[in-house]
Amino acid sequence: MEQCIGELESQRELSKKLEEELTITAHNYESQLSSMSEHMANQNDKITAQEVAIEDLSYQLSLNSVRIYIFFWHGRYLIMILQEPNY
């Protein structure tokens, strides 16, 4: 009987330890997900600002008989500016 009670206590302690580990792991995952979501939102804001700046530059350059070509390659914007000849 005492052996069963001892085994039961041992299993309760193990269960409590596992529950604590699960709570910590869940908290860590939630924290990481929140951090990643915030990072993605910041990156999205930066990209949006860059797109607006590029559009503004494209408009300004179009007024000066200049062609601008914008490419997105390997995570970066590449800009090629060509001056049109004045005939």
N, C-alpha and C positions, 0 to 999 in steps of 0.2 A: 504494500500500500504506500509506504513512504517513498519507494522507488518511483511509483506512478506520479505522486505529488511532485517529486523532484524533477521528473521529466516534463511535467506540465508547466512548472515554473520556468524551466529552461526554454521550452517552446514559446512561452509568453514573452520572455526577454528577447528571444530571437525575433519574434514577430514585431515587438516594439522597435527594435533596432532597424529592421527592414522598413518599417513604416517611416521612421525618421530619415533614413537614406532616400526613400522615395520622395518624401517631402522636399528634401534638399535638392535632389536631382530635378524635380519639377520646377522648383524656384529658379534654379540655374538656367534651365532651358527657357523659361519665360523671360528671364533677364536678358539672355542672349538674343532671343527673338525680338524683344523690344529694342535692343541696341541695334540690331541689324535693320529693323524697320525704320528707325530714326536715321540711320546712315543712308538707306535707300531714298528716303524722302529728301535728305540734304543733297544727295547726288542728283536727284530729279530736278530740284530747284536750280542747281548749278547748270545743268544741261539746258534747262529752259532759258536761263539768263544768257547762256552762250548763243542759243538759237536766235534770241531777240537781237543780240549784238551783231550777229552775222547778217541777219536780215537788214538791220540798219545800215551796215557797211555796204551791203549789196546795193541798196537803194542809192546811197550816196555815190557809189562808184558808177552806177548806171547813168547818173546825171553827167558824168565826165567822159562819156564814150569809152568806158572800160567794161570789159566782160569779166565776170568773176565766176569761177566754177568751184563748187564746194562738194567735197567727197567725205564720207565717213568711212575710215579704213582702220581696222585693228583698234577700235576704241578711241580713235582720235579724228579730229576734223583736219582735212587737208584743203588748203585754199590755193587756187591757181588764178592769178590775175593777168589778163591780157589786155594791152592797150590796143585799141583799134586804130588803124592808120587813118590819117586825115587826108582825104583826096580832094 
